Amino acid sequence: MSSFTDHRIIIASLFLPTSTAVAFHPQPSKLTPISPVLPPSASPTASFNAHGIDTRGATRDFTSQKSPTASKFNVSQKRPTHSRQNTLQMQLNLSGQQQQPNSIIDEIISAQASTNLDATPSREKGNPFASFATSSGALSSTDGKKKSEDTQKTRTVPKIDTGSSSDSVNSRGREGVLRGNAVSISTSGLAVPDPNSSEPSTPMIRRLSRKQSKPTINLTLTRESSLGPWEIETNPNANGGLHNAVKSIEHDFKQGKHWVGVLGPETDDISLEMRRDIEERMSDRDSIPVWVKDNDFSGCYDDFCHQVLWPSLHYIIPDAPKTKVMYESSSFIQYKSVNEAFADKICSIWREGDIIWVNDYHLMLLPQLLRTRLPKAAIGFFLHVAFPSSEIFRCLAARESLLRGMLGADLIGFQTHSYARHFRQTVSRILSMEATPKGVQILSGPNLKPLMDAENLPFSPVEDDCTPAERSKNHGHPLTMLEKLEIEIRESTRQTLSEHSFVDVGVFPMGIDVQSLTQKRKEKEVEEWVHALRDRYKGMKMIVARDKLDEVQGVRQKFLAFERFLEQNSEYQGKVMLIQVALSTSFINELQGNAMDVVARINMKFSTLTYQPIIFFHTHDLTFAQYLALLTVADCFIVTSMREGMALRTHEYVECQSERKRPLILSEFTGSYSFSGFRTCLPINPWDIQMTADAIVTSLTMSDEEAEAKWTDLHNHVNTQTAQAFATSFLARTLRVNYKHHIKDSLIIPALDTEQIKERYRCPEGGRRLILLDLERTLWPIDTSPPPQSIEVPEKAMQLLKKLCADEKNEVWALSGLPIKGRLETIAKNLPMLGICAEHGCFIKPRGSDIWITMIKEPNLTWMVSCMEILQYFTERTSSSFIDKRQATIVWRCLPTDDEAERTWARRQAAEAQNHIYDSLGERFGLRIIPSLSSFIILPKVVGRTSAVAAILNPEGIKAMDIRKTIPTAWPTPDMGETERFEYILAVGSDESLMNRLKRVKNAETIYTGLRKSGGSNWRCGPEAIYEAFDAILQE
């Protein structure tokens, strides 16, 4: 099997990393110029209206100032981004009427724009970036002159960069653009030509971008216009974390990559010719646009994704009377249409060997749509957000279709173990499929009978014009559109069962590109802002936060806790400020967040002429350099999410605190907190306002020594859980799982040819052989009786082992899952020169020794008590089942029965037991579970037959004198070359994964004795014929 680096990667995400901004030309006669309202302190060389808009054409952002000394950075030279939040808040007015601010934030910005900054006292603690232009110590004396000079220079195109994480500020729209025409766009709605451009001075207005909810502003734009020039720019709606993860390893993609997604702006009005032009230009950026009707996209994205899926996945069930899309199917139809458009585009570009990576909840149906058309394709699906309990997910009307859509993938990835557990439980309870810690078994049992039969459908697929008799079969009504879609998706799942029977489920925590972030932190611009902030706010404690303004992020609870903190600790009033950076979200969700009234109340209650407790920004108000500077000087970073995946902004904060090492306040309900590396933060329950207020006090009063100790643990975790590790592990496992379930399983293992084995078995003079031989399922059938089991060894097996050990050229090892006491003790006593691995590699007896060596590092078997209690519960509920407790492993087994109902029940109970043990004990004690048809084994994660064989193959080997040393268990690599101490390696057994791995070792040959007829072994031989085969091989 090749590496994923040798394959082309197709990355499907709703939005492309780069997008196009399309403009159109309104009729000039209907345009009314806007009269600027100049602030008292406006520079005579620049004109700004009340909203900070340069009427000469450049946008002035009072909260995004030029770096103190870097003349190359000038916000006024940047066009404002067209993020969906900006779209909702743009004050577009072509009739000349001035509109009132929509929120308290607009009022604050408007007030700041009309304030004489020069008259502000030097000690005022206002917006940290709003008054650097005139405050002492913030800018150099020559900076104003440089800025004036910069505005006269010809504009240059800055390099596009998407930042360092999924929620990095500059990835949300503060980037430069590649212009199709030299024109300046004003957020007031009026686009004025660049005075330095030679282009015709035709007014242009940027079209609205894709949005999360319908705008509340009435746009007086006419359709009597023609599309103007377009440009490529960074897409503020794209998944920044995914883009950065892919970017961090893109140098490894030998066959390249393709992004597949929709563009930022609406596309219905774009002509066929312009679409071809856009596709050609976007292909240079490895991007392939999907053309979706605006109406379908609105129903999919605005309604189903953000009013149904997003809240439900974060444990918020919308009220049915308020959100009718919860029980109506129209938006789901549009959701499916968008997914089908993606499937059409991907299938048109797919070629043999491509790896398809589907991302996030917008495309949950896509894996199955692709599986139907591309049965052998390598498909991985990763959910970047939370996955709720089955009790929440079952409320969705389209629950079955969504689950079946995801199950079309070879691998389904989640951010945390709890999200993966919720998914497995949901599939088991809603679809009645067998779910184990490793994944989901779509086929039920050894007879490969589909769990979803057409006869078991709750309704029959009839049309709307069905007869009354047919309607009676459908509960008295014709099929709804949702029911039709359910049937269609269910039938497509049935069609691919023969090619797709098992879906792996894994955990892949996302991280940040630490190296890239470190380089950005060292930039001169960041250092300058750090010095400016420290000088201006010397003696002030700064708490920094960054969230979306919806109720899921708990922003309101954070503000309430900050208010409680100020009320209970009056000594901090005037000395602590909370700087809140707000990510863009929908207008409806922002209203539901209900945080603005708290901001207004706190600022009115505690503000003075020189102090404002809460300072509020949207991400487009800050450059990424300014954001990094905030993280660097912060005394605390706080996250109060009600539910969230990996909070990557906390990773950025930890890395930016390499000098100060101040603490992190983190909600217990974030995915980041579920990992042990983040347990040294200050955990909070965001619903507990007092707990959060107390955590703020603790963070501000914590000693430097304690804070440094906590930061060190956080830093180590962030540098281990990186963006590179996330992307590499997910792609590698997707390819490996696809090979295992689709490619390898289609390879028929040839029947054993003893003549070929015999020829290779005869080594030259002095050559040595390594013989690895399974005992159970190879030399004798597995004993399924309850303990105590027989200790007698079959005579045929003992004679074969003696014959193999008698040859001095042979080094023979017996591999077994049995405990030491019993048959293995008998064998060891009679064959001292036989090496033995017991309990699946937990213990090893070297050749020529009677001492058993444990392969478990730092043995901790306290998990066995709790595990026995759990298994006892399931044993009582399952007939003909029993527990076999051994020295380091536990086996739960169910005896075979002819009753199909009992077999089905036993499989369900076994799956439930495995999930329960894995979720409650697996991560805590480092356990793994090996399932089979009628049993499963629980054992420590770090040991197994594979690690035992790796120790045997190690250049030093295993000798009796090694018992006091750490036994190396790293699998030999080609560059080690020491495995050549064996001229020939023969492995015989039923462990499929071990046989497949040994096949790739030099000089090795494998004989598989299991039930499967396909796989990756060299030869296949039934256990009943293995003695006859060895007689032929050993015959002189």
Secondary structure, DSSP 8 states (H G I E B T S, - for coil): ---GGGS-EEEEEEE-SEEEEEEEE--GGG---------TT--TT--B-TTSBBTTS-B--TTS---SS-TT--GGGS-----HHHHHH----SSS-----SSHHHHHHHHHHTS-GGGS-TT-B--TTTSTTTSTTTS-TTHHHHHHHHTTS----------SSTT-GGGGT---EE-SS--B--TTS--B--TT--S-----EE--B--SS--SS-----S--EEEEEEEEE-TTS-HHHHHHHHHHGGG-TT-EEEEEE-SB--TTS-HHHHHHHHHHHHTTTEEE----HHHHIIIIIIIIIIIIHHHHTT----TTT-GGGT-SHHHHHHHHHHHHHHHHHHHH--TT-EEEEESGGGTTHHHHHHHH-TT-EEEEE--S----HHHHTT-TTHHHHHHHHTTSSEEEESSHHHHHHHHHHHHHHS--EEETTEEE-EETTTTEES--GGG-SS----TT--HHHHHHTTTS---HHHHHHHHHHHHHHHTTTT--EEEEEE------HHHHHHHHTSHHHHHHHHHHHHHTTT-EEEEEEEESSGGGTHHHHHHHHHHHHHH-GGGTTTEEEEEEEE---HHHHHHH--HHHHHHHHHHH-BTTB-SEEEEEGGGS-HHHHHHHHHH-SEEEE--SSBS--HHHHHHHHHTTTT---EEEETTBTGGGSGGGTTSEEE-TT-HHHHHHHHHHHHH--HHHHHHHHHHHHHHHHHS-HHHHHHHHHHHHHHHHIIIIIGGGSB--B--HHHHHHHHS--TT--EEEEEE-BTTTB----S-SS------HHHHHHHHHHHHSTTEEEEEE--S-IIIIIHHHHHH-TT-EEEEGGGTEEE-TT----EE--SS---THHHHHHHHHHHHHHHSTTEEEEE-SS-EEEEE---S-HHHHHHHHHHHHHHHHHHIIIIIHHHTEEEEE-SSEEEEEETT-SHHHHHHHHHSTT---GGGGGS--------TTT-GGGGSSEEEEEES-HHHHHHHHTSTTEEEEE-SS-SBSS-SEE--GGGHHHHHHHHH--
